[in-house]
Amino acid sequence: MSSEHVPFAERYATLSVEELLKLAQTYDTLKDDAQAALRAEFAQRKMEPPLLDGDELVVSQRLLVTLRQYRDLSEAIVARSMLETAGIQVFLRDENLVRLDWQVSNFIGGIRLQVDQANAEEANELLNQPVTATIELDDDAEFDQPHCPHCGSLEITFEGANRGPAIVSLFVLNLPVPPGRETWVCSNCGTRWEDTDDEA
């Protein structure tokens, strides 16, 4: 496979530190995808992105702490956005790898949300804030958060529809079968339930 067809994240992972630094000198000429992959590779190696000062590159190490691990990229991005809004720099380790193939997330233990050790305590407090039962909207209306029908917990996750049987039926029997109902799962008590029109 030629180097043009190898994803940037995979290509940069094979580079030495010296080669990465040399590549960083051309940062402004790289495409957006390449720039994102290069930043991710520096974060993966716990290196500060280099500061360009003429022809001299300065690199420093930083101590990152893993606060959470997420199976789904969307959850990790929400957590990152919340922390970045509070002014805390966040790194999502293996983000690009999961973007390439989401199934890899299960094998590598999920996407790791990391922050500087100095910000770990504050970030943890923000991530541990309870979910509010209602959200006030602009027009004096309130939105009730969905909750577990068994224990009432707000710590729930939308799993979506189970399309496995439908795909197997289509390929094995050549017979289309509709996917399963959309489901939720409670992190508190483990209850699973189907999404209904009334609940929506």
Wavefront OBJ file of the C-alpha trace (Angstrom):
o trace
v 0.000 0.000 0.000
v 1.467 3.367 -0.963
v 1.997 6.032 1.692
v -0.652 8.241 0.057
v -3.370 5.750 1.032
v -2.234 5.183 4.647
v -4.314 7.254 7.122
v -2.381 10.126 8.682
v -2.814 8.744 12.227
v -1.255 5.399 11.280
v 1.555 7.035 9.322
v 2.474 9.462 12.105
v 2.448 6.695 14.725
v 5.431 5.093 12.955
v 7.541 8.271 12.938
v 10.382 8.917 15.353
v 10.366 12.004 17.578
v 12.869 13.700 15.277
v 10.701 12.968 12.226
v 7.617 14.308 14.013
v 9.431 17.508 14.897
v 10.580 17.919 11.314
v 7.009 17.409 10.119
v 5.765 19.945 12.668
v 7.893 22.604 10.968
v 5.580 22.285 7.957
v 2.406 22.340 10.091
v 0.853 25.349 8.307
v 1.141 23.612 4.930
v -0.643 20.408 6.063
v -4.293 19.627 5.351
v -6.794 19.859 8.223
v -6.914 16.061 8.665
v -3.139 15.879 8.763
v -2.913 18.712 11.298
v -5.475 17.005 13.554
v -3.630 13.680 13.317
v -0.312 15.382 14.095
v -1.752 17.097 17.190
v -3.241 13.782 18.313
v 0.100 12.020 17.881
v 1.864 14.618 20.051
v -0.857 14.149 22.691
v -0.577 10.353 22.413
v 3.144 10.591 23.185
v 2.441 13.056 26.030
v 4.439 15.750 24.243
v 3.553 19.409 24.042
v 3.012 20.549 20.459
v 6.267 22.222 19.451
v 6.674 25.978 19.583
v 8.298 27.239 16.413
v 10.940 29.843 17.160
v 12.753 30.434 13.919
v 14.384 27.107 13.044
v 14.555 25.973 16.673
v 11.946 23.576 18.035
v 11.163 23.414 21.740
v 9.425 20.296 23.077
v 8.361 19.644 26.653
v 6.820 16.642 28.374
v 3.525 16.903 30.239
v 1.945 14.555 32.751
v -1.552 13.579 31.638
v -4.119 11.850 33.832
v -6.906 9.629 32.467
v -10.201 10.595 34.114
v -12.744 8.653 32.060
v -12.973 6.000 29.364
v -15.774 6.148 26.804
v -16.885 3.476 24.371
v -18.682 5.981 22.155
v -16.946 8.948 20.562
v -20.051 11.128 20.922
v -20.001 10.785 24.733
v -16.295 11.613 24.854
v -16.817 14.720 22.713
v -19.625 15.963 24.994
v -17.375 15.566 28.051
v -14.492 17.291 26.267
v -16.720 20.207 25.252
v -17.923 20.675 28.824
v -14.379 20.777 30.207
v -13.052 23.007 27.427
v -15.906 25.447 28.118
v -14.510 25.672 31.657
v -11.055 26.452 30.243
v -9.518 22.996 30.787
v -7.455 21.566 27.940
v -8.548 18.014 27.116
v -6.973 15.202 25.112
v -8.984 12.261 23.782
v -6.514 9.423 23.488
v -7.168 7.057 20.553
v -9.880 9.400 19.196
v -8.624 9.116 15.622
v -8.270 5.348 15.855
v -11.923 5.008 16.891
v -12.942 7.434 14.126
v -11.352 5.051 11.614
v -13.199 2.006 12.991
v -15.610 2.394 15.927
v -15.458 -1.339 16.736
v -11.827 -0.921 17.816
v -13.068 0.980 20.888
v -14.052 -2.255 22.652
v -10.638 -3.835 22.085
v -8.545 -0.906 23.315
v -10.651 -0.123 26.379
v -12.435 2.881 24.932
v -11.433 6.474 24.269
v -9.515 7.883 27.220
v -10.274 11.416 28.316
v -7.060 12.942 29.656
v -6.175 16.270 31.259
v -3.063 17.783 32.796
v -2.458 16.493 36.303
v -2.792 20.043 37.638
v -6.358 20.232 36.280
v -7.431 16.710 37.249
v -9.269 17.596 40.461
v -11.267 20.455 38.927
v -12.090 18.392 35.825
v -13.230 15.476 37.973
v -15.586 17.723 39.924
v -17.130 18.999 36.692
v -17.562 15.493 35.280
v -19.123 14.278 38.536
v -21.810 16.958 38.578
v -25.251 15.336 38.697
v -27.545 15.547 35.698
v -30.320 18.072 36.294
v -33.879 16.720 36.178
v -35.134 19.635 34.069
v -33.626 22.129 31.641
v -35.048 25.633 31.394
v -35.691 26.747 27.828
v -35.759 30.299 26.492
v -39.547 30.640 26.368
v -40.062 29.920 30.112
v -40.739 26.279 29.302
v -38.959 23.319 30.871
v -37.643 20.126 29.328
v -37.836 17.017 31.533
v -34.773 14.823 31.186
v -35.498 11.173 30.323
v -35.059 8.863 33.305
v -35.096 5.176 34.226
v -38.660 3.871 34.647
v -37.467 1.426 37.335
v -35.305 3.494 39.713
v -35.836 7.043 38.388
v -32.104 7.617 37.772
v -31.056 10.198 35.183
v -27.834 8.275 34.483
v -29.117 6.548 31.361
v -27.666 5.848 27.916
v -29.446 5.588 24.581
v -28.337 2.378 22.840
v -30.331 2.737 19.633
v -31.880 -0.071 17.639
v -30.429 -3.581 17.538
v -29.839 -4.108 13.829
v -27.917 -7.400 14.171
v -30.812 -9.810 13.448
v -31.987 -7.631 10.539
v -28.543 -7.695 8.900
v -28.142 -11.465 9.409
v -31.605 -12.080 7.955
v -30.831 -9.929 4.932
v -27.545 -11.655 4.084
v -28.415 -15.238 5.055
v -32.071 -15.521 4.061
v -32.168 -12.637 1.596
v -35.219 -11.483 3.522
v -35.398 -7.937 4.885
v -36.488 -7.752 8.525
v -37.061 -4.442 10.310
v -34.483 -3.589 13.001
v -35.365 -3.975 16.662
v -36.902 -1.233 18.796
v -34.682 1.563 20.062
v -33.559 0.902 23.620
v -32.158 2.700 26.658
v -30.079 1.315 29.532
v -29.776 2.598 33.109
v -26.234 2.917 34.495
v -27.603 2.819 38.048
v -29.693 -0.377 38.105
v -28.981 -1.949 34.696
v -32.601 -1.845 33.530
v -33.140 -1.858 29.743
v -36.311 -0.600 28.132
v -37.623 0.207 24.704
v -38.203 3.710 23.468
v -41.880 4.404 22.816
v -43.648 7.309 21.162
v -45.061 8.355 24.540
v -41.603 8.440 26.131
v -40.174 10.377 23.199
l 1 2 3 4 5 6 7 8 9 10 11 12 13 14 15 16 17 18 19 20 21 22 23 24 25 26 27 28 29 30 31 32 33 34 35 36 37 38 39 40 41 42 43 44 45 46 47 48 49 50 51 52 53 54 55 56 57 58 59 60 61 62 63 64 65 66 67 68 69 70 71 72 73 74 75 76 77 78 79 80 81 82 83 84 85 86 87 88 89 90 91 92 93 94 95 96 97 98 99 100 101 102 103 104 105 106 107 108 109 110 111 112 113 114 115 116 117 118 119 120 121 122 123 124 125 126 127 128 129 130 131 132 133 134 135 136 137 138 139 140 141 142 143 144 145 146 147 148 149 150 151 152 153 154 155 156 157 158 159 160 161 162 163 164 165 166 167 168 169 170 171 172 173 174 175 176 177 178 179 180 181 182 183 184 185 186 187 188 189 190 191 192 193 194 195 196 197 198 199 200
